[in-house]
Amino acid sequence: MKSLIKTIGLPFLSGLAGAAIWTTLSFSDSKDQVLPTPSPKMEQMSFASDYSPNRTLPDSPPTSFVEASENSTQSVVFIKNFSGTDPRRYSMFDYFFGSGPSQQVSSGSGVIISDDGYIVTNNHVIDRAETIEVIHQKKTYKARLVGTDKNTDIAVLKIDAEGLPAIKRGKSRDLKIGEWVLAVGNPFNLTSTVTAGIVSAKERQINILGGDFPLESFIQTDAPINPGNSGGALVNVNGELVGINTAILSRTGSYTGYGFAVPVDIAMKVSNDLIQYGEVQKAIPGIEAVEITPELAEEMNIKTLDGVIITHVVRNGAAEEAGLQRSDVITQLGDQEITGMGSFEEALSYYYPGQKLPVTFFRNGSPETVQLTLQNLEGGSGIIKREYYSSALLGAKLEAVNTIEKDKMGIDYGIKLTGMTRGYLRDLGLREGFIITQINREPARDPKIVGKFLEEYSGKLLLEGVATSGQPFMQSYTIR
């Protein structure tokens, strides 16, 4: 294996030069998300940040934001991400004439959600971190990563501290378009900065999230958000948390009028799950759906643009058992009306596997309602505590594929590669999301068995699987 890595050679290093130039032009040190301008009942954590009661909106615009600032700035922290060398930032000239790669330091923000040290931030703020530091009121803490969720770009950290000022929690479902909000964070490494604006829109989908089941229903705001604000707080005029700042829409990398935040109702559900179970308990309806466009409405003779159209029903899934069919138009989940994919995904995010809800839909122009029992990613109704095998040598986290992935890829089993860093598997040319189905003609089912086998194996290796594009893959290697 060592000889495999040593044979990378000069051609590989020279290829990094172009990547380094591209990275310099495209990424900010703060790891903020920057977008190009577009052509059964579960017990929840008892956070000090639980819903603030008796919330009322002011009858007129506030004369100042002093109270909101005082109630929120003390709960926002500065986060430093110390990660390993990113080869994209270096060319061969750095290796021969410079000091070579050194540890990277990037930064962002986070929000204290409990007085005993739980902090919510963005997944991209702590991505690839080897060490994480949290700075609060001039004190520096080493942080432990509790869990991450790429589907919502949420991560949870834990520091060893007591009596911290947990932020009061608002309710993003009650947030109104036109309502005043503040963005609190650490833009450009400046601590405790506050900017004001209004809620411009809700349920925005901007197609930036990773993960297998990206959940996009962003709050859009014109409160200025700049590099370093990611993971910070979006608060209302009472200083209550209503969102986690995540992305900006910009040509320059700095604020140009549009910012986006994960609604707090979603962020806290995800955080609760990561803290209690180490895994987001995603409720699956067993369908794929799309937004209704004017063209689709005309083609399918649909009289409304509200709702979503079912395009695929998962075999033996919850929707199939409930009697839902392809081309049905879903207009309501539980008590929430569905206007598009944003509201559809957000409505589902509040439920747990095993819970039942009425689904209202139109079939051939006629309204119908069925009871849908939501499932987990394994097709059952219980809590999932997914088993992983993490390996620094392999440079990846290995996990068994879930029911939805099996249906999508047309496979019966497999081991997916996630959280990839520098290591053996990357040197083999494998990438994030690759699924291994066979090793030397033997089925790959158990992450621990597969991981240990790859760590110790030498000789001829035949890997079969499915690439992230969905294409079948087969490649042989010689491992020494």
C-alpha positions as a printed NumPy array, in Angstrom:
array([[  0.   ,   0.   ,   0.   ],
       [  2.889,   2.382,   0.791],
       [  4.364,   1.795,  -2.638],
       [  0.99 ,   2.566,  -4.175],
       [  0.976,   5.979,  -2.576],
       [  4.638,   6.655,  -3.424],
       [  4.005,   6.037,  -7.121],
       [  1.757,   9.066,  -7.456],
       [  4.754,  11.056,  -8.739],
       [  5.324,  14.338, -10.465],
       [  2.431,  14.109, -12.978],
       [ -0.02 ,  14.099, -10.1  ],
       [  1.671,  17.061,  -8.432],
       [  1.664,  19.115, -11.6  ],
       [ -2.018,  18.425, -12.001],
       [ -2.559,  20.046,  -8.633],
       [ -1.308,  23.376,  -9.958],
       [ -4.406,  23.995, -12.027],
       [ -6.59 ,  22.9  ,  -9.142],
       [ -4.822,  25.315,  -6.825],
       [ -5.489,  28.249,  -9.141],
       [ -9.146,  27.272,  -9.496],
       [ -9.532,  26.972,  -5.727],
       [ -8.022,  30.393,  -5.118],
       [-10.624,  31.946,  -7.392],
       [-13.613,  29.975,  -6.103],
       [-13.408,  29.542,  -2.331],
       [-13.328,  31.84 ,   0.692],
       [-11.242,  30.962,   3.747],
       [-14.329,  31.06 ,   5.914],
       [-15.908,  28.12 ,   4.051],
       [-19.127,  30.051,   3.578],
       [-21.559,  28.684,   1.02 ],
       [-21.35 ,  31.161,  -1.878],
       [-23.671,  30.779,  -4.841],
       [-23.219,  32.103,  -8.364],
       [-25.951,  34.439,  -9.496],
       [-28.537,  32.167, -11.131],
       [-29.538,  32.568, -14.963],
       [-44.079,   6.909,  17.154],
       [-43.685,  10.194,  19.338],
       [-40.037,  10.888,  20.156],
       [-38.77 ,  12.632,  23.286],
       [-36.86 ,  15.807,  22.46 ],
       [-33.917,  17.337,  24.295],
       [-34.93 ,  19.792,  26.992],
       [-32.761,  22.663,  25.851],
       [-32.694,  26.015,  27.556],
       [-33.371,  27.222,  24.037],
       [-36.846,  25.7  ,  23.804],
       [-39.666,  27.763,  22.355],
       [-40.067,  31.192,  23.875],
       [-43.737,  31.585,  24.942],
       [-46.184,  34.349,  24.161],
       [-44.377,  35.701,  21.151],
       [-45.971,  38.815,  19.66 ],
       [-45.099,  40.873,  16.615],
       [-44.696,  44.643,  16.966],
       [-47.449,  46.791,  15.486],
       [-44.834,  49.001,  13.773],
       [-41.162,  48.688,  12.81 ],
       [-38.861,  48.718,  15.85 ],
       [-37.144,  51.991,  16.641],
       [-33.947,  50.032,  17.364],
       [-32.638,  46.494,  17.535],
       [-30.869,  46.906,  20.857],
       [-33.002,  44.381,  22.733],
       [-32.749,  41.773,  19.977],
       [-28.973,  42.241,  19.84 ],
       [-28.528,  42.   ,  23.598],
       [-30.636,  38.829,  23.709],
       [-28.693,  37.04 ,  20.967],
       [-25.069,  38.164,  20.53 ],
       [-23.877,  36.504,  23.747],
       [-25.145,  33.159,  22.418],
       [-23.203,  33.266,  19.128],
       [-19.681,  31.825,  19.069],
       [-16.661,  32.013,  16.781],
       [-15.524,  28.655,  15.325],
       [-12.079,  27.77 ,  13.974],
       [-11.621,  24.706,  11.777],
       [ -8.069,  23.311,  11.695],
       [ -7.998,  20.882,   8.8  ],
       [ -5.363,  18.874,   6.997],
       [ -3.584,  19.991,   3.878],
       [ -5.794,  20.618,   0.879],
       [ -3.677,  19.717,  -2.165],
       [ -5.885,  21.848,  -4.401],
       [ -4.33 ,  24.942,  -2.845],
       [ -0.79 ,  24.027,  -3.877],
       [  1.173,  23.497,  -7.051],
       [  4.418,  21.605,  -7.533],
       [  6.286,  24.916,  -7.132],
       [  5.155,  25.085,  -3.505],
       [  6.736,  21.703,  -2.869],
       [ 10.086,  22.483,  -4.512],
       [ 10.528,  26.214,  -3.829],
       [  8.213,  26.973,  -0.952],
       [  7.491,  25.62 ,   2.48 ],
       [  5.015,  23.107,   1.12 ],
       [  1.522,  22.426,   2.393],
       [  0.648,  23.486,   5.908],
       [ -2.42 ,  23.093,   8.049],
       [ -5.399,  25.133,   6.905],
       [ -7.439,  27.286,   9.261],
       [-10.933,  28.414,   8.291],
       [-13.647,  29.988,  10.38 ],
       [-17.356,  30.444,  10.851],
       [-20.   ,  30.936,  13.502],
       [-22.135,  28.804,  15.782],
       [-25.077,  29.177,  18.167],
       [-25.235,  27.944,  21.771],
       [-28.43 ,  25.905,  22.152],
       [-27.952,  24.538,  25.683],
       [-26.301,  25.885,  28.807],
       [-24.096,  22.784,  29.092],
       [-22.248,  23.373,  25.835],
       [-24.155,  22.086,  22.797],
       [-23.615,  24.304,  19.751],
       [-25.282,  24.181,  16.339],
       [-23.46 ,  25.328,  13.214],
       [-23.248,  24.478,   9.505],
       [-21.78 ,  21.206,   8.303],
       [-19.642,  23.079,   5.773],
       [-18.101,  25.208,   8.547],
       [-16.494,  22.141,  10.188],
       [-16.055,  20.025,   7.044],
       [-12.796,  17.99 ,   7.032],
       [-11.831,  19.389,  10.433],
       [ -9.071,  17.624,  12.349],
       [ -9.381,  20.001,  15.303],
       [-12.209,  22.399,  16.14 ],
       [-11.942,  25.378,  18.479],
       [-14.821,  27.475,  19.806],
       [-14.171,  31.009,  21.034],
       [-16.794,  32.499,  23.343],
       [-16.328,  35.725,  25.268],
       [-12.553,  35.587,  24.699],
       [-12.281,  32.017,  26.069],
       [-11.164,  29.214,  23.756],
       [-12.571,  25.687,  24.05 ],
       [-11.688,  22.465,  22.269],
       [-14.885,  21.198,  20.643],
       [-16.06 ,  17.645,  20.04 ],
       [-18.045,  16.917,  16.893],
       [-21.321,  15.293,  17.968],
       [-22.721,  14.711,  14.487],
       [-23.358,  16.168,  11.057],
       [-26.115,  16.108,   8.467],
       [-25.212,  17.052,   4.902],
       [-28.87 ,  16.923,   3.893],
       [-29.58 ,  20.103,   5.876],
       [-26.004,  21.441,   6.261],
       [-26.333,  21.21 ,  10.046],
       [-23.675,  20.069,  12.519],
       [-23.625,  19.882,  16.321],
       [-20.568,  20.514,  18.525],
       [-20.037,  20.03 ,  22.266],
       [-17.706,  21.962,  24.535],
       [-16.998,  21.289,  28.219],
       [-18.631,  24.243,  29.91 ],
       [-21.584,  25.008,  32.187],
       [-23.861,  27.989,  32.626],
       [-23.55 ,  29.165,  29.024],
       [-26.103,  31.667,  27.638],
       [-28.299,  29.429,  25.501],
       [-30.238,  31.364,  22.912],
       [-34.017,  31.561,  23.177],
       [-35.738,  29.661,  20.41 ],
       [-38.42 ,  31.1  ,  18.195],
       [-40.583,  29.228,  15.714],
       [-39.739,  29.514,  12.027],
       [-43.148,  28.198,  10.964],
       [-44.668,  31.362,  12.437],
       [-42.189,  33.658,  10.686],
       [-43.861,  36.09 ,   8.279],
       [-42.576,  37.469,   4.999],
       [-41.696,  41.123,   5.622],
       [-40.863,  40.525,   9.286],
       [-37.692,  42.152,  10.653],
       [-34.761,  39.824,  11.378],
       [-31.117,  40.17 ,  12.451],
       [-28.132,  38.154,  11.239],
       [-25.661,  37.6  ,  14.087],
       [-22.222,  36.161,  13.414],
       [-18.544,  36.711,  12.802],
       [-18.089,  38.008,   9.245],
       [-14.491,  38.491,   8.082],
       [-13.315,  37.162,  11.497],
       [-14.984,  40.085,  13.277],
       [-16.732,  38.844,  16.411],
       [-20.338,  39.579,  17.389],
       [-21.482,  41.531,  14.351],
       [-25.186,  42.297,  13.87 ],
       [-26.95 ,  43.273,  10.635],
       [-30.665,  43.891,  10.047],
       [-33.113,  43.167,   7.257],
       [-36.44 ,  41.509,   6.567],
       [-37.64 ,  38.056,   5.621],
       [-37.784,  38.232,   1.821],
       [-39.221,  34.754,   1.174],
       [-39.668,  31.304,   2.685],
       [-39.4  ,  27.716,   1.426],
       [-36.644,  28.657,  -1.015],
       [-34.834,  25.906,  -2.913],
       [-31.412,  26.911,  -4.272],
       [-29.887,  23.485,  -4.995],
       [-26.695,  23.757,  -2.969],
       [-26.951,  20.967,  -0.407],
       [-25.2  ,  17.629,  -0.547],
       [-26.289,  14.35 ,   0.992],
       [-28.592,  11.704,  -0.373],
       [-31.828,  13.444,   0.614],
       [-31.143,  17.209,   0.537],
       [-33.786,  19.157,   2.443],
       [-34.024,  22.704,   1.124],
       [-36.646,  25.051,   2.469],
       [-34.546,  28.12 ,   3.21 ],
       [-35.572,  31.411,   4.756],
       [-34.445,  34.156,   2.374],
       [-33.43 ,  37.463,   3.934],
       [-31.873,  40.742,   2.869],
       [-30.083,  41.082,   6.219],
       [-26.431,  41.381,   5.091],
       [-24.584,  38.051,   5.462],
       [-20.874,  37.873,   4.641],
       [-18.06 ,  35.273,   4.784],
       [-17.78 ,  34.062,   8.368],
       [-21.517,  34.397,   9.073],
       [-22.18 ,  30.757,   8.19 ],
       [-23.528,  28.866,  11.197],
       [-24.557,  32.072,  12.927],
       [-27.984,  33.082,  14.174],
       [-30.911,  34.584,  12.327],
       [-33.11 ,  36.082,  15.051],
       [-36.397,  37.971,  15.225],
       [-36.954,  41.352,  16.91 ],
       [-37.195,  39.622,  20.286],
       [-33.741,  38.061,  19.825],
       [-35.218,  34.558,  19.415],
       [-33.501,  32.12 ,  17.077],
       [-35.492,  31.556,  13.868],
       [-32.771,  30.256,  11.542],
       [-29.14 ,  29.225,  11.041],
       [-27.395,  31.394,   8.43 ],
       [-26.058,  29.192,   5.653],
       [-25.514,  30.759,   2.227],
       [-25.269,  33.947,   0.226],
       [-26.071,  34.629,  -3.41 ],
       [-23.104,  36.5  ,  -4.815],
       [-20.758,  36.99 ,  -7.755],
       [-17.999,  38.324,  -5.525],
       [-18.116,  36.108,  -2.432],
       [-19.454,  38.996,  -0.355],
       [-23.033,  40.009,   0.341],
       [-24.975,  41.403,  -2.638],
       [-28.564,  41.294,  -1.432],
       [-29.594,  37.684,  -0.82 ],
       [-28.927,  35.468,   2.166],
       [-30.377,  32.098,   3.147],
       [-30.925,  30.388,   6.496],
       [-32.035,  26.928,   7.597],
       [-35.344,  27.314,   9.507],
       [-34.838,  26.759,  13.231],
       [-37.649,  24.176,  13.384],
       [-35.667,  21.992,  10.98 ],
       [-32.278,  22.77 ,  12.533],
       [-33.43 ,  21.859,  16.042],
       [-35.111,  18.618,  14.937],
       [-31.854,  17.598,  13.25 ],
       [-29.792,  18.676,  16.279],
       [-32.016,  16.755,  18.694],
       [-31.621,  13.614,  16.601],
       [-27.842,  13.933,  16.3  ],
       [-27.479,  14.412,  20.063],
       [-29.815,  11.594,  21.081],
       [-29.225,   9.013,  18.368],
       [-26.12 ,  10.073,  16.436],
       [-28.262,   9.846,  13.29 ],
       [-31.063,  11.981,  11.872],
       [-34.311,  10.033,  12.137],
       [-35.599,  10.849,   8.684],
       [-39.228,   9.984,   7.933],
       [-39.616,   8.581,   4.431],
       [-42.918,   8.619,   2.483],
       [-41.549,   6.222,  -0.143],
       [-41.924,   8.462,  -3.19 ],
       [-40.026,  10.807,  -5.453],
       [-41.826,  14.001,  -6.416],
       [-41.337,  17.161,  -8.456],
       [-42.63 ,  20.725,  -8.449],
       [-45.653,  21.505, -10.626],
       [-44.646,  23.761, -13.506],
       [-47.093,  25.461, -15.9  ],
       [-45.901,  23.08 , -18.622],
       [-46.529,  19.987, -16.469],
       [-49.899,  21.315, -15.368],
       [-50.98 ,  21.788, -18.974],
       [-49.611,  18.414, -20.072],
       [-51.301,  16.539, -17.212],
       [-54.464,  18.689, -17.181],
       [-53.854,  19.827, -13.585],
       [-55.877,  22.842, -12.491],
       [-53.419,  24.13 ,  -9.867],
       [-49.736,  24.953,  -9.563],
       [-49.745,  24.163,  -5.829],
       [-48.594,  20.758,  -4.632],
       [-46.11 ,  18.189,  -5.922],
       [-46.456,  15.421,  -8.506],
       [-45.407,  11.869,  -7.631],
       [-42.92 ,  10.627, -10.232],
       [-41.841,   7.358,  -8.587],
       [-43.224,   5.049,  -5.893],
       [-40.655,   2.97 ,  -3.986],
       [-41.26 ,  -0.773,  -4.012],
       [-42.783,  -1.991,  -0.738],
       [-42.551,   1.552,   0.651],
       [-44.963,   3.562,   2.767],
       [-46.657,   5.258,  -0.207],
       [-47.23 ,   1.997,  -2.044],
       [-48.807,   0.465,   1.066],
       [-51.057,   3.529,   1.426],
       [-52.203,   3.253,  -2.204],
       [-50.491,   6.333,  -3.648],
       [-49.619,   6.136,  -7.321],
       [-47.412,   7.784,  -9.904],
       [-48.924,  11.085, -11.213],
       [-50.932,  11.699,  -8.03 ],
       [-50.761,  15.375,  -6.988],
       [-50.144,  15.833,  -3.246],
       [-51.648,  19.068,  -1.909],
       [-51.593,  18.55 ,   1.869],
       [-49.541,  16.622,   4.464],
       [-51.177,  16.493,   7.869],
       [-52.436,  20.013,   8.554],
       [-49.888,  21.713,   6.274],
       [-50.808,  22.777,   2.762],
       [-48.204,  21.92 ,   0.138],
       [-47.321,  24.677,  -2.325],
       [-44.178,  23.106,  -3.772],
       [-41.129,  20.969,  -3.033],
       [-39.882,  23.349,  -0.342],
       [-43.031,  23.072,   1.769],
       [-43.324,  19.327,   1.005],
       [-39.829,  18.552,   2.299],
       [-40.185,  20.895,   5.263],
       [-43.509,  19.326,   6.301],
       [-41.968,  15.839,   6.236],
       [-38.952,  16.97 ,   8.261],
       [-41.07 ,  17.478,  11.389],
       [-42.174,  13.828,  11.549],
       [-40.517,  10.65 ,  12.799],
       [-40.62 ,   7.142,  11.334],
       [-43.689,   5.249,  12.511],
       [-45.879,   8.325,  12.743],
       [-49.095,   8.426,  10.723],
       [-50.464,  11.405,   8.864],
       [-53.297,  12.039,   6.424],
       [-52.208,  12.812,   2.858],
       [-54.575,  14.739,   0.594],
       [-54.016,  14.364,  -3.144],
       [-55.716,  14.634,  -6.518],
       [-56.022,  11.67 ,  -8.866],
       [-57.546,  12.277, -12.275],
       [-58.892,  15.59 , -10.97 ],
       [-60.671,  14.113,  -7.951],
       [-59.541,  14.783,  -4.344],
       [-58.736,  11.813,  -2.106],
       [-57.184,  11.278,   1.33 ],
       [-55.207,   8.297,   2.652],
       [-53.381,   7.532,   5.904],
       [-49.633,   7.265,   5.396],
       [-47.379,   5.503,   7.935],
       [-43.915,   6.965,   7.51 ],
       [-40.89 ,   4.67 ,   7.412],
       [-37.219,   4.993,   8.267],
       [-34.379,   4.63 ,   5.79 ],
       [-34.318,   0.863,   6.35 ],
       [-37.984,   0.478,   5.502],
       [-39.058,  -0.017,   9.134],
       [-40.668,   2.247,  11.716],
       [-38.142,   2.265,  14.566],
       [-35.123,   4.296,  15.574],
       [-32.037,   3.894,  13.391],
       [-28.615,   3.926,  14.978],
       [-26.537,   3.393,  11.89 ],
       [-23.239,   1.553,  12.281],
       [-20.172,   3.026,  10.644],
       [-16.585,   1.974,  10.291],
       [-14.214,   4.927,  10.244],
       [-10.638,   4.478,   9.096],
       [ -7.886,   7.095,   8.906],
       [ -5.806,   4.706,   6.792],
       [ -8.59 ,   4.267,   4.248],
       [ -9.507,   7.947,   4.543],
       [-13.238,   7.298,   4.7  ],
       [-16.246,   6.333,   6.759],
       [-17.957,   3.149,   5.553],
       [-21.696,   2.567,   6.005],
       [-24.262,   0.102,   4.708],
       [-26.583,   1.483,   2.01 ],
       [-30.174,   2.1  ,   3.049],
       [-33.462,   0.981,   1.524],
       [-33.942,   4.095,  -0.607],
       [-30.435,   3.813,  -2.036],
       [-30.953,   0.141,  -2.82 ],
       [-34.141,   0.95 ,  -4.719],
       [-32.543,   3.888,  -6.541],
       [-29.406,   1.992,  -7.582],
       [-31.114,  -1.331,  -8.242],
       [-28.88 ,  -3.236,  -5.805],
       [-29.566,  -5.588,  -2.888],
       [-26.653,  -4.536,  -0.668],
       [-23.504,  -2.428,  -0.618],
       [-21.106,  -0.293,   1.413],
       [-21.061,   3.464,   0.76 ],
       [-17.975,   5.654,   1.204],
       [-18.609,   8.919,   3.056],
       [-16.542,  11.576,   4.841],
       [-13.591,  10.966,   2.543],
       [-10.231,  12.563,   3.313],
       [ -6.646,  11.81 ,   2.326],
       [ -6.107,   8.062,   2.334],
       [ -5.873,   4.742,   0.575],
       [ -9.297,   4.748,  -1.085],
       [ -8.863,   8.217,  -2.564],
       [ -5.513,   7.094,  -3.969],
       [ -7.346,   4.252,  -5.694],
       [ -9.485,   6.872,  -7.453],
       [-12.669,   6.308,  -5.43 ],
       [-14.768,   9.297,  -4.448],
       [-17.389,  10.381,  -1.909],
       [-20.646,   8.455,  -2.33 ],
       [-19.134,   5.489,  -4.192],
       [-20.847,   2.187,  -3.305],
       [-18.816,  -1.031,  -3.081],
       [-20.949,  -4.096,  -3.833],
       [-18.323,  -6.794,  -4.351],
       [-14.711,  -7.322,  -3.258],
       [-12.893, -10.135,  -5.034],
       [-16.315, -11.478,  -6.088],
       [-17.552, -11.583,  -2.471],
       [-20.61 ,  -9.521,  -1.376],
       [-19.86 ,  -6.327,   0.581],
       [-22.488,  -6.144,   3.334],
       [-20.853,  -5.305,   6.675],
       [-18.944,  -1.98 ,   7.032],
       [-16.617,  -3.298,   9.746],
       [-15.685,  -6.471,   7.855],
       [-15.099,  -4.561,   4.613],
       [-13.066,  -1.848,   6.341],
       [-10.747,  -4.226,   8.182],
       [-10.292,  -6.349,   5.052],
       [ -9.212,  -3.35 ,   2.976],
       [ -6.868,  -2.09 ,   5.7  ],
       [ -4.993,  -5.389,   5.879],
       [ -5.192,  -6.719,   2.315],
       [ -2.315,  -6.997,  -0.159],
       [ -2.289,  -8.639,  -3.58 ],
       [ -4.715,  -8.521,  -6.478],
       [ -7.868,  -6.611,  -5.56 ],
       [-11.044,  -6.55 ,  -7.653],
       [-13.624,  -3.931,  -6.683],
       [-17.148,  -3.816,  -8.084],
       [-19.74 ,  -1.222,  -7.293],
       [-21.773,   1.787,  -8.363],
       [-20.268,   5.218,  -9.045],
       [-21.973,   8.384,  -7.809],
       [-23.346,   8.851, -11.329],
       [-25.196,   5.542, -10.994],
       [-22.937,   3.776, -13.501],
       [-21.672,   0.236, -12.749],
       [-17.991,   0.091, -11.829],
       [-15.384,  -2.689, -11.953],
       [-11.642,  -2.179, -11.481],
       [ -8.696,  -4.354, -10.52 ],
       [ -5.693,  -3.135,  -8.512],
       [ -2.425,  -4.507,  -7.238],
       [ -1.964,  -3.667,  -3.57 ],
       [  1.451,  -4.079,  -1.931]])
